[in-house]
Amino acid sequence: METVYVTNNSGKTLVADYAFKNYEFPVGETVQLAVDAAKHIFGFGVNNKEPHLIRLGFMRVNTEREQALEKLEKFEISHVAPEQNRSLPSAVGVVPLRVEKRAGGKSSLARAA
């Protein structure tokens, strides 16, 4: 089964159903999803998005089409999982500050408080 990864970049959690199962797309999180489910819910790979926009509740009348497409674009769909918790490369020649601890295990900042 081929899967895709859907990341919700909108300001609201989305709940949608496919094949009698509810799928939740929390804000800022990535959800792994079968391609068939992505086609049904988001119109992934489909040219005519209107039925999907209506099903999602993004569009009720034709005049709302542009706004609905903008909402749909906030859901990023990719065949590759986004990298999570990757560390940023450090600058060359920059050394992190060292916090010195005394024998009691508390830093000098903790003693001052």
TORPA-146169 format. One record per residue: residue number from 1; x, y, z of N, C-alpha, C in turn. Coordinates in steps of 0.02 Angstrom, whole numbers, plus 32768, in hexadecimal, padded with zeros to 4 digits. Example, Ala and Ser with C-alpha at 12.3 -4.5 7.8 and 13.67 -1.06 7.14 Angstrom:
2
<r resi="1" n_x="8294" n_y="7EE4" n_z="8186" ca_x="8267" ca_y="7F1F" ca_z="8186" c_x="8294" c_y="7F5B" c_z="8186"/>
<r resi="2" n_x="8282" n_y="7F90" n_z="8162" ca_x="82AC" ca_y="7FCB" ca_z="8165" c_x="8285" c_y="8002" c_z="818A"/>
This chain:
113
<r resi="1" n_x="802A" n_y="7FC5" n_z="8000" ca_x="8000" ca_y="8000" ca_z="8000" c_x="802D" c_y="803E" c_z="8000"/>
<r resi="2" n_x="8021" n_y="8068" n_z="7FD0" ca_x="8047" ca_y="80A6" ca_z="7FCA" c_x="802B" c_y="80DA" c_z="7FFB"/>
<r resi="3" n_x="8058" n_y="80FE" n_z="801C" ca_x="8042" ca_y="8131" ca_z="804C" c_x="805F" c_y="8175" c_z="803B"/>
<r resi="4" n_x="803F" n_y="81A8" n_z="8057" ca_x="8058" ca_y="81ED" ca_z="8053" c_x="8057" c_y="820A" c_z="8099"/>
<r resi="5" n_x="8075" n_y="8243" n_z="80A0" ca_x="8079" ca_y="8265" ca_z="80E1" c_x="8056" c_y="82A9" c_z="80DB"/>
<r resi="6" n_x="8026" n_y="82B5" n_z="8106" ca_x="7FFF" ca_y="82F2" ca_z="8104" c_x="8010" c_y="831C" c_z="8141"/>
<r resi="7" n_x="8025" n_y="835A" n_z="8135" ca_x="8035" ca_y="8388" ca_z="816B" c_x="8002" c_y="83C0" c_z="816B"/>
<r resi="8" n_x="7FE2" n_y="83CB" n_z="81A3" ca_x="7FAF" ca_y="83FF" ca_z="81AA" c_x="7FD0" c_y="8441" c_z="81BE"/>
<r resi="9" n_x="7FD4" n_y="8470" n_z="818F" ca_x="7FF1" ca_y="84B1" ca_z="819D" c_x="7FBC" c_y="84E7" c_z="81A5"/>
<r resi="10" n_x="7F7E" n_y="84D1" n_z="81AF" ca_x="7F47" ca_y="8501" ca_z="81BA" c_x="7F43" c_y="8511" c_z="8204"/>
<r resi="11" n_x="7F15" n_y="8539" n_z="8217" ca_x="7F0E" ca_y="854C" ca_z="825E" c_x="7EDB" c_y="8522" c_z="8283"/>
<r resi="12" n_x="7EC3" n_y="84EB" n_z="8264" ca_x="7E8C" ca_y="84C5" ca_z="8282" c_x="7E96" c_y="847A" c_z="8274"/>
<r resi="13" n_x="7E88" n_y="8451" n_z="82A7" ca_x="7E8A" ca_y="8409" ca_z="829E" c_x="7E53" c_y="83F3" c_z="826E"/>
<r resi="14" n_x="7E63" n_y="83C5" n_z="8242" ca_x="7E32" ca_y="83AB" ca_z="8212" c_x="7E24" c_y="8362" c_z="8222"/>
<r resi="15" n_x="7DE4" n_y="8350" n_z="8223" ca_x="7DD0" ca_y="830A" ca_z="822A" c_x="7DA8" c_y="82F8" c_z="81EC"/>
<r resi="16" n_x="7DBD" n_y="82C2" n_z="81CB" ca_x="7D9C" ca_y="82AB" ca_z="818E" c_x="7D96" c_y="825F" c_z="8191"/>
<r resi="17" n_x="7D68" n_y="8244" n_z="8169" ca_x="7D60" ca_y="81FC" ca_z="816A" c_x="7D6C" c_y="81DE" c_z="8125"/>
<r resi="18" n_x="7D81" n_y="819F" n_z="8127" ca_x="7D8A" ca_y="8178" ca_z="80EA" c_x="7D83" c_y="812F" c_z="80FD"/>
<r resi="19" n_x="7D5B" n_y="810A" n_z="80D9" ca_x="7D51" ca_y="80C2" ca_z="80E3" c_x="7D3E" c_y="80B4" c_z="812C"/>
<r resi="20" n_x="7D0E" n_y="80DB" n_z="8145" ca_x="7CF2" ca_y="80D2" ca_z="8188" c_x="7D25" c_y="80DC" c_z="81C0"/>
<r resi="21" n_x="7D59" n_y="8103" n_z="81B2" ca_x="7D8B" ca_y="8111" ca_z="81E5" c_x="7D97" c_y="815C" c_z="81E6"/>
<r resi="22" n_x="7D9A" n_y="8179" n_z="8222" ca_x="7DA9" ca_y="81C0" ca_z="822A" c_x="7DF4" c_y="81CB" c_z="822C"/>
<r resi="23" n_x="7E09" n_y="81FE" n_z="8208" ca_x="7E50" ca_y="8212" ca_z="8208" c_x="7E53" c_y="8259" c_z="8224"/>
<r resi="24" n_x="7E81" n_y="8263" n_z="8253" ca_x="7E8A" ca_y="82A5" ca_z="8271" c_x="7ECC" c_y="82C1" c_z="825A"/>
<r resi="25" n_x="7ECA" n_y="8301" n_z="8247" ca_x="7F06" ca_y="8324" ca_z="822F" c_x="7F11" c_y="8360" c_z="825E"/>
<r resi="26" n_x="7F35" n_y="8356" n_z="8296" ca_x="7F42" ca_y="838D" ca_z="82C4" c_x="7F6F" c_y="83C2" c_z="82A5"/>
<r resi="27" n_x="7F67" n_y="83FF" n_z="82BD" ca_x="7F8E" ca_y="8438" ca_z="82A4" c_x="7FD8" c_y="842B" c_z="82AF"/>
<r resi="28" n_x="8000" n_y="8436" n_z="827B" ca_x="8048" ca_y="8430" ca_z="8280" c_x="8063" c_y="83EA" c_z="8282"/>
<r resi="29" n_x="8039" n_y="83B8" n_z="827C" ca_x="8050" ca_y="8373" ca_z="827F" c_x="804A" c_y="8350" c_z="823C"/>
<r resi="30" n_x="8073" n_y="831C" n_z="8232" ca_x="8071" ca_y="82F6" ca_z="81F5" c_x="8051" c_y="82B3" c_z="8202"/>
<r resi="31" n_x="8023" n_y="829F" n_z="81D5" ca_x="7FFF" ca_y="8260" ca_z="81DB" c_x="800D" c_y="8236" c_z="819E"/>
<r resi="32" n_x="801F" n_y="81F6" n_z="81A9" ca_x="8029" ca_y="81C8" ca_z="8172" c_x="7FE4" c_y="81AF" c_z="815B"/>
<r resi="33" n_x="7FD9" n_y="81AD" n_z="811A" ca_x="7F97" ca_y="819F" ca_z="80FF" c_x="7F9E" c_y="8177" c_z="80BE"/>
<r resi="34" n_x="7F71" n_y="8147" n_z="80B3" ca_x="7F71" ca_y="8122" ca_z="8075" c_x="7F5F" c_y="8151" c_z="803B"/>
<r resi="35" n_x="7F7C" n_y="8145" n_z="8001" ca_x="7F6F" ca_y="8170" ca_z="7FC7" c_x="7F24" c_y="8172" c_z="7FB6"/>
<r resi="36" n_x="7F02" n_y="8139" n_z="7FBB" ca_x="7EBA" ca_y="8138" ca_z="7FAE" c_x="7E94" c_y="8166" c_z="7FDC"/>
<r resi="37" n_x="7EA7" n_y="8167" n_z="801B" ca_x="7E87" ca_y="8194" ca_z="804C" c_x="7E97" c_y="81DD" c_z="803B"/>
<r resi="38" n_x="7ED4" n_y="81EB" n_z="8027" ca_x="7EE8" ca_y="8230" ca_z="8015" c_x="7EC1" c_y="8247" c_z="7FD7"/>
<r resi="39" n_x="7EB5" n_y="821A" n_z="7FA8" ca_x="7E8D" ca_y="822B" ca_z="7F6D" c_x="7E46" c_y="823B" c_z="7F81"/>
<r resi="40" n_x="7E29" n_y="8213" n_z="7FAD" ca_x="7DE4" ca_y="821D" ca_z="7FC2" c_x="7DDC" c_y="825C" c_z="7FEC"/>
<r resi="41" n_x="7E09" n_y="8267" n_z="801B" ca_x="7E02" ca_y="829F" ca_z="804A" c_x="7E17" c_y="82E0" c_z="802A"/>
<r resi="42" n_x="7E53" n_y="82E2" n_z="800D" ca_x="7E70" ca_y="8321" ca_z="7FF5" c_x="7E6E" c_y="8329" c_z="7FA9"/>
<r resi="43" n_x="7E5A" n_y="82F5" n_z="7F84" ca_x="7E5D" ca_y="82F9" ca_z="7F3C" c_x="7EA4" c_y="82F4" c_z="7F22"/>
<r resi="44" n_x="7ECF" n_y="82D1" n_z="7F46" ca_x="7F15" ca_y="82CA" ca_z="7F34" c_x="7F1A" c_y="82A8" c_z="7EEF"/>
<r resi="45" n_x="7F39" n_y="82CB" n_z="7EBF" ca_x="7F41" ca_y="82B1" ca_z="7E7C" c_x="7F04" c_y="82B8" c_z="7E50"/>
<r resi="46" n_x="7ED0" n_y="82DB" n_z="7E69" ca_x="7E92" ca_y="82E4" ca_z="7E43" c_x="7E8F" c_y="832D" c_z="7E2C"/>
<r resi="47" n_x="7E7D" n_y="8338" n_z="7DED" ca_x="7E7A" ca_y="837C" ca_z="7DD3" c_x="7E3F" c_y="83A4" c_z="7DEE"/>
<r resi="48" n_x="7E04" n_y="8386" n_z="7DF1" ca_x="7DC8" ca_y="83A9" ca_z="7E08" c_x="7DC3" c_y="83A1" c_z="7E54"/>
<r resi="49" n_x="7DD4" n_y="83D5" n_z="7E79" ca_x="7DD5" ca_y="83D2" ca_z="7EC2" c_x="7D91" c_y="83E4" c_z="7EE2"/>
<r resi="50" n_x="7D61" n_y="83FC" n_z="7EBB" ca_x="7D23" ca_y="8415" ca_z="7ED7" c_x="7CFE" c_y="83E2" c_z="7F03"/>
<r resi="51" n_x="7CF6" n_y="83A3" n_z="7EEE" ca_x="7CD4" ca_y="8373" ca_z="7F1B" c_x="7CF7" c_y="836B" c_z="7F5E"/>
<r resi="52" n_x="7D39" n_y="836F" n_z="7F5D" ca_x="7D60" ca_y="8366" ca_z="7F9A" c_x="7D5B" c_y="83A5" c_z="7FC6"/>
<r resi="53" n_x="7D5A" n_y="83DF" n_z="7FA7" ca_x="7D53" ca_y="841E" ca_z="7FCD" c_x="7D0F" c_y="841F" c_z="7FEF"/>
<r resi="54" n_x="7CDB" n_y="8407" n_z="7FCD" ca_x="7C98" ca_y="8405" ca_z="7FEA" c_x="7C96" c_y="83D3" c_z="8023"/>
<r resi="55" n_x="7CB2" n_y="8397" n_z="8018" ca_x="7CB2" ca_y="8363" ca_z="804B" c_x="7CD6" c_y="8379" c_z="808A"/>
<r resi="56" n_x="7D0C" n_y="839F" n_z="8081" ca_x="7D33" ca_y="83B8" ca_z="80BB" c_x="7D10" c_y="83F2" c_z="80DE"/>
<r resi="57" n_x="7CDD" n_y="840E" n_z="80BE" ca_x="7CBB" ca_y="8447" ca_z="80DC" c_x="7CDD" c_y="8489" c_z="80CE"/>
<r resi="58" n_x="7D0C" n_y="848A" n_z="80A0" ca_x="7D30" ca_y="84C7" ca_z="808E" c_x="7D08" c_y="84F2" c_z="805D"/>
<r resi="59" n_x="7CD9" n_y="84D3" n_z="803A" ca_x="7CB4" ca_y="84F7" ca_z="8006" c_x="7C6B" c_y="84E1" c_z="8007"/>
<r resi="60" n_x="7C3D" n_y="8513" n_z="8005" ca_x="7BF5" ca_y="8504" ca_z="8000" c_x="7BD9" c_y="851A" c_z="7FBD"/>
<r resi="61" n_x="7BF0" n_y="8553" n_z="7FA5" ca_x="7BDA" ca_y="856E" ca_z="7F65" c_x="7C17" c_y="857D" c_z="7F39"/>
<r resi="62" n_x="7C0B" n_y="8583" n_z="7EF9" ca_x="7C42" ca_y="858B" ca_z="7EC9" c_x="7C6B" c_y="85CA" c_z="7ED5"/>
<r resi="63" n_x="7C4D" n_y="85FE" n_z="7EF2" ca_x="7C72" ca_y="863C" ca_z="7EFE" c_x="7CA7" c_y="8634" c_z="7F35"/>
<r resi="64" n_x="7CA5" n_y="85FF" n_z="7F5B" ca_x="7CD5" ca_y="85F2" ca_z="7F91" c_x="7D11" c_y="85C7" c_z="7F79"/>
<r resi="65" n_x="7D12" n_y="85B8" n_z="7F39" ca_x="7D44" ca_y="858A" ca_z="7F1E" c_x="7D8C" c_y="85A1" c_z="7F2C"/>
<r resi="66" n_x="7D9D" n_y="85DF" n_z="7F1E" ca_x="7DE1" ca_y="85F7" ca_z="7F28" c_x="7DF7" c_y="85F3" c_z="7F71"/>
<r resi="67" n_x="7DCB" n_y="8607" n_z="7F9F" ca_x="7DDB" ca_y="8604" ca_z="7FE6" c_x="7DE3" c_y="85BB" c_z="7FFC"/>
<r resi="68" n_x="7DB9" n_y="858F" n_z="7FE1" ca_x="7DBD" ca_y="8548" ca_z="7FF3" c_x="7DFF" c_y="852A" c_z="7FDA"/>
<r resi="69" n_x="7E14" n_y="853C" n_z="7F9E" ca_x="7E54" ca_y="8523" ca_z="7F85" c_x="7E8E" c_y="853C" c_z="7FAF"/>
<r resi="70" n_x="7E8A" n_y="8579" n_z="7FC8" ca_x="7EBE" ca_y="8593" ca_z="7FF4" c_x="7EC2" c_y="856A" c_z="8034"/>
<r resi="71" n_x="7E88" n_y="8557" n_z="804F" ca_x="7E87" ca_y="852D" ca_z="808C" c_x="7EA7" c_y="84E9" c_z="807C"/>
<r resi="72" n_x="7E95" n_y="84CC" n_z="8043" ca_x="7EAF" ca_y="848B" ca_z="8030" c_x="7EFB" c_y="848C" c_z="8027"/>
<r resi="73" n_x="7F15" n_y="84C3" n_z="800D" ca_x="7F5D" ca_y="84C9" ca_z="8002" c_x="7F85" c_y="84C9" c_z="8043"/>
<r resi="74" n_x="7F65" n_y="84D4" n_z="807B" ca_x="7F87" ca_y="84D4" ca_z="80BC" c_x="7F95" c_y="848D" c_z="80D5"/>
<r resi="75" n_x="7F7C" n_y="845B" n_z="80AF" ca_x="7F8A" ca_y="8416" ca_z="80C0" c_x="7FBF" c_y="83FD" c_z="808F"/>
<r resi="76" n_x="7FFC" n_y="83F4" n_z="80A8" ca_x="8034" ca_y="83E0" ca_z="807F" c_x="8035" c_y="8394" c_z="807A"/>
<r resi="77" n_x="8035" n_y="837A" n_z="803C" ca_x="8035" ca_y="8332" ca_z="8031" c_x="8076" c_y="831F" c_z="800D"/>
<r resi="78" n_x="8099" n_y="82ED" n_z="8028" ca_x="80DA" ca_y="82DA" ca_z="800D" c_x="80E1" c_y="828E" c_z="800E"/>
<r resi="79" n_x="8107" n_y="8274" n_z="7FDF" ca_x="8116" ca_y="822C" ca_z="7FDE" c_x="814D" c_y="821A" c_z="8010"/>
<r resi="80" n_x="8171" n_y="824D" n_z="8027" ca_x="81A9" ca_y="8242" ca_z="8055" c_x="8198" c_y="8262" c_z="8098"/>
<r resi="81" n_x="81A5" n_y="823D" n_z="80CD" ca_x="8198" ca_y="8257" ca_z="8110" c_x="81C5" c_y="8293" c_z="811E"/>
<r resi="82" n_x="81AA" n_y="82C9" n_z="813A" ca_x="81D4" ca_y="8303" ca_z="814B" c_x="8205" c_y="82F1" c_z="8183"/>
<r resi="83" n_x="823F" n_y="8310" n_z="8182" ca_x="8270" ca_y="8303" ca_z="81B6" c_x="8259" c_y="8322" c_z="81F7"/>
<r resi="84" n_x="825C" n_y="82FC" n_z="822C" ca_x="8248" ca_y="8313" ca_z="826E" c_x="8285" c_y="831A" c_z="829B"/>
<r resi="85" n_x="8286" n_y="834C" n_z="82C5" ca_x="82BA" ca_y="8356" ca_z="82F8" c_x="8300" c_y="8354" c_z="82DC"/>
<r resi="86" n_x="830A" n_y="8370" n_z="82A2" ca_x="834D" ca_y="8372" ca_z="8287" c_x="8374" c_y="83AA" c_z="82A7"/>
<r resi="87" n_x="83B4" n_y="839E" n_z="82B4" ca_x="83DC" ca_y="83D1" ca_z="82D4" c_x="83F7" c_y="8400" c_z="829E"/>
<r resi="88" n_x="83FC" n_y="843E" n_z="82B0" ca_x="8416" ca_y="8470" ca_z="8283" c_x="8462" c_y="846D" c_z="8283"/>
<r resi="89" n_x="8481" n_y="8477" n_z="824A" ca_x="84CA" ca_y="8476" ca_z="8249" c_x="84E6" c_y="84B2" c_z="8270"/>
<r resi="90" n_x="851C" n_y="84A5" n_z="8294" ca_x="8539" ca_y="84DB" ca_z="82BB" c_x="8566" c_y="8506" c_z="828E"/>
<r resi="91" n_x="8570" n_y="8543" n_z="82A3" ca_x="859C" ca_y="856F" ca_z="827E" c_x="85E4" c_y="855B" c_z="828B"/>
<r resi="92" n_x="860E" n_y="8562" n_z="8258" ca_x="8654" ca_y="854F" ca_z="825E" c_x="8676" c_y="857D" c_z="8290"/>
<r resi="93" n_x="869A" n_y="8560" n_z="82BF" ca_x="86C0" ca_y="8587" ca_z="82EF" c_x="8698" c_y="859E" c_z="832C"/>
<r resi="94" n_x="8658" n_y="858E" n_z="8330" ca_x="862F" ca_y="85A2" ca_z="8368" c_x="862B" c_y="8568" c_z="8399"/>
<r resi="95" n_x="863B" n_y="8577" n_z="83D8" ca_x="863C" ca_y="8545" ca_z="840C" c_x="8604" c_y="8556" c_z="843E"/>
<r resi="96" n_x="85DB" n_y="8525" n_z="8452" ca_x="85A5" ca_y="8534" ca_z="8481" c_x="85C2" c_y="8547" c_z="84C6"/>
<r resi="97" n_x="859F" n_y="8572" n_z="84E9" ca_x="85B4" ca_y="8586" ca_z="852C" c_x="85B1" c_y="854C" c_z="855C"/>
<r resi="98" n_x="85E0" n_y="854B" n_z="858A" ca_x="85E3" ca_y="8515" ca_z="85BB" c_x="85CB" c_y="8531" c_z="85FE"/>
<r resi="99" n_x="859C" n_y="850E" n_z="861D" ca_x="8583" ca_y="8522" ca_z="865F" c_x="85A9" c_y="84F9" c_z="8693"/>
<r resi="100" n_x="85CD" n_y="851B" n_z="86BE" ca_x="85F5" ca_y="84F8" ca_z="86F0" c_x="85CA" c_y="84E8" c_z="872D"/>
<r resi="101" n_x="85D2" n_y="84AB" n_z="8746" ca_x="85AD" ca_y="8496" ca_z="8781" c_x="85DE" c_y="848E" c_z="87BB"/>
<r resi="102" n_x="85C6" n_y="849F" n_z="87F6" ca_x="85EE" ca_y="8496" ca_z="8832" c_x="85E5" c_y="844F" c_z="884C"/>
<r resi="103" n_x="8604" n_y="843E" n_z="8882" ca_x="8602" ca_y="83FB" ca_z="889E" c_x="85BB" c_y="83E4" c_z="88AE"/>
<r resi="104" n_x="858F" n_y="8412" n_z="88BF" ca_x="854A" ca_y="83FF" ca_z="88D0" c_x="851F" c_y="83F0" c_z="8893"/>
<r resi="105" n_x="8539" n_y="83FB" n_z="8858" ca_x="8514" ca_y="83EB" ca_z="881C" c_x="84E8" c_y="8424" c_z="8803"/>
<r resi="106" n_x="84E8" n_y="845D" n_z="8826" ca_x="84BF" ca_y="8495" ca_z="8810" c_x="84EB" c_y="84C7" c_z="87EC"/>
<r resi="107" n_x="84D0" n_y="84E5" n_z="87B8" ca_x="84F7" ca_y="8517" ca_z="8794" c_x="84F9" c_y="8557" c_z="87BD"/>
<r resi="108" n_x="8526" n_y="8582" n_z="87AA" ca_x="852C" ca_y="85C2" ca_z="87CE" c_x="84EE" c_y="85EC" c_z="87C4"/>
<r resi="109" n_x="84C9" n_y="85E4" n_z="878E" ca_x="848B" ca_y="8609" ca_z="8784" c_x="8455" c_y="85F3" c_z="87B6"/>
<r resi="110" n_x="8453" n_y="85B2" n_z="87C5" ca_x="8422" ca_y="8597" ca_z="87F4" c_x="842F" c_y="85B1" c_z="883B"/>
<r resi="111" n_x="8470" n_y="85BA" n_z="884D" ca_x="8480" ca_y="85D3" ca_z="8890" c_x="846B" c_y="861C" c_z="8899"/>
<r resi="112" n_x="8470" n_y="8641" n_z="8862" ca_x="8461" ca_y="8689" ca_z="8866" c_x="8417" c_y="8695" c_z="8870"/>
<r resi="113" n_x="83ED" n_y="8667" n_z="885E" ca_x="83A4" ca_y="8671" ca_z="8862" c_x="8389" c_y="8665" c_z="88A6"/>
